Amino acid sequence: MKAKGFFGDFDISKLSMNYQNTNLNLKGNVKNLHTPEKLFFDAEIFNSTVVESEIYYLIKGLEIPKYDNLVVTNLNLKYKGEPTKFNAELNGNVNDGNIYLKTFLNLQKARMEYDIDFTSENIDLFPIFGVTSSINSSGKIKGVGTNPNNMNANFYANVNSSTFNYISFDSLNLV
């Protein structure tokens, strides 16, 4: 770890963490570490690898699901904001596929606000759902709230040249 600064403005020029086959490389800035209600991150995880089943054992008490064959390589994540109001951009290789997310989340309001753009290429859902697939998609969801009775959201997704449980889709548009 290479870092300098104070709890109010802490710069991390290099932080590398390794556990078995998982490795995280991080750099960035943390502001207001000494004042949690004003905590702010401007951080980047880059060229990293996450083996989900290893993370499961590393943080065993948090009751996260365990996916034995889920591996993310070339993981790059940019995060800017507070713990409950932030922008994040993620891309990486998920097993033999690729995923990209650009996200804004605001969890500070009574009804959560969200704005998420996504794309996927050749994503196989087998490690999570046990169903062989190759999903090529793009889409967006933007809205307020998560309760179906009072949420206000727009969603669209395009799925092209994909398979799910050995069923082929030339084109599927969801609006």
C-alpha positions in Angstrom: 0.0 0.0 0.0 1.2 3.5 -0.9 -0.8 6.3 0.6 -0.5 9.7 2.1 -2.7 12.3 3.7 -5.0 12.7 6.6 -8.4 11.2 7.6 -10.0 14.3 6.0 -8.3 13.8 2.6 -6.5 10.5 2.1 -4.8 9.6 -1.2 -4.1 6.0 -2.1 -1.7 5.8 -5.0 -1.5 2.0 -4.8 -3.3 -0.7 -2.9 -3.0 -4.4 -3.9 -4.8 -7.1 -2.1 -4.4 -10.8 -2.9 -6.3 -13.9 -1.6 -5.7 -17.2 -3.4 -6.6 -16.4 -7.1 -8.4 -13.1 -6.3 -6.5 -9.9 -6.6 -7.7 -6.3 -6.3 -5.7 -3.3 -7.4 -7.0 0.0 -6.2 -6.1 3.7 -6.3 -8.1 6.8 -5.4 -9.0 9.3 -2.7 -11.1 9.1 0.4 -12.5 12.3 2.0 -14.0 12.8 5.4 -13.0 9.4 6.8 -13.2 10.9 10.3 -16.8 12.2 9.6 -18.8 9.1 8.4 -21.9 11.1 7.4 -19.7 13.1 4.9 -17.6 10.1 3.7 -16.7 10.5 0.0 -14.8 8.2 -2.4 -13.2 8.8 -5.7 -11.7 5.4 -6.3 -10.8 3.0 -9.1 -10.3 -0.7 -9.1 -8.2 -1.7 -12.1 -6.9 -4.9 -13.8 -8.3 -7.0 -11.1 -9.6 -10.6 -10.8 -12.4 -11.8 -8.5 -13.1 -15.5 -7.9 -16.5 -15.3 -6.3 -16.3 -18.5 -4.3 -13.1 -17.2 -2.7 -14.8 -14.0 -1.7 -17.6 -16.1 -0.1 -15.1 -17.8 2.2 -13.2 -14.5 2.9 -16.4 -12.7 4.1 -18.2 -15.8 5.3 -20.3 -14.0 8.0 -22.1 -11.7 5.5 -24.3 -14.5 4.0 -23.6 -13.8 0.4 -24.5 -16.5 -2.2 -21.6 -18.8 -3.3 -21.1 -19.3 -7.0 -18.4 -21.9 -7.6 -17.7 -21.1 -11.2 -18.1 -17.4 -11.4 -14.8 -15.6 -12.2 -14.4 -11.9 -13.2 -11.1 -11.0 -14.9 -9.9 -7.6 -16.2 -12.2 -6.0 -13.7 -12.2 -2.2 -13.8 -14.5 -0.2 -11.6 -14.7 3.6 -11.1 -16.6 4.8 -8.1 -17.3 8.4 -7.2 -19.6 9.5 -4.4 -20.9 8.8 -1.0 -21.6 5.2 0.2 -25.4 5.8 -0.4 -25.3 8.2 -3.4 -22.8 7.5 -6.1 -21.8 7.0 -9.8 -20.1 3.8 -10.7 -18.8 2.4 -14.0 -17.8 -1.2 -14.3 -16.4 -3.4 -17.0 -14.9 -6.8 -17.0 -14.8 -10.3 -18.4 -17.2 -12.7 -16.7 -15.9 -16.2 -17.5 -15.9 -16.1 -21.3 -18.1 -13.0 -21.7 -18.0 -9.3 -21.0 -20.1 -6.9 -19.1 -20.3 -3.1 -18.9 -22.4 -1.1 -16.4 -22.7 2.7 -15.9 -24.7 3.4 -12.8 -26.1 6.2 -10.7 -27.8 5.2 -7.4 -29.2 7.4 -4.7 -30.2 5.4 -1.6 -30.6 8.5 0.6 -34.2 9.2 -0.4 -37.2 7.4 0.9 -37.7 6.0 -2.7 -34.4 4.9 -4.2 -33.3 6.7 -7.5 -31.4 4.8 -10.2 -30.1 5.2 -13.7 -28.4 2.2 -15.1 -27.0 1.5 -18.6 -25.7 -2.0 -19.4 -24.3 -4.1 -22.1 -23.3 -7.8 -22.2 -21.5 -10.0 -24.6 -21.5 -13.8 -24.5 -22.6 -13.9 -20.8 -23.2 -17.5 -19.6 -25.7 -17.5 -16.7 -24.8 -21.1 -15.8 -22.6 -20.3 -12.8 -25.5 -18.4 -11.2 -28.7 -20.1 -12.4 -27.5 -23.5 -13.7 -28.8 -22.7 -17.2 -26.4 -22.6 -20.2 -26.7 -19.4 -22.1 -24.9 -16.8 -24.2 -26.5 -13.4 -23.7 -25.7 -10.4 -25.9 -27.7 -7.4 -24.7 -27.9 -3.7 -24.1 -30.4 -1.7 -22.1 -31.3 0.9 -19.6 -33.4 1.3 -16.5 -34.1 4.7 -15.0 -36.5 5.4 -12.2 -37.6 6.1 -8.7 -38.7 3.4 -6.2 -38.7 -0.4 -6.2 -42.2 -1.1 -4.9 -44.3 -2.1 -7.9 -47.3 -0.3 -6.4 -45.6 3.2 -6.5 -42.4 2.9 -8.6 -41.9 5.2 -11.6 -39.4 3.6 -13.9 -38.6 3.2 -17.6 -36.9 0.0 -18.8 -35.7 -1.3 -22.1 -33.5 -4.1 -23.2 -32.3 -5.5 -26.5 -31.2 -9.1 -26.7 -29.6 -10.1 -30.0 -28.0 -13.3 -31.3 -28.3 -15.0 -27.9 -29.1 -18.4 -26.4 -30.8 -19.3 -23.2 -31.2 -23.0 -22.2 -30.3 -24.0 -25.8 -33.1 -21.7 -27.2 -31.8 -19.2 -29.8 -33.0 -15.6 -30.0 -32.3 -13.6 -33.1 -33.7 -10.5 -31.5 -35.8 -9.7 -28.4 -36.8 -6.2 -27.5 -38.3 -5.5 -24.0 -39.8 -2.1 -23.3 
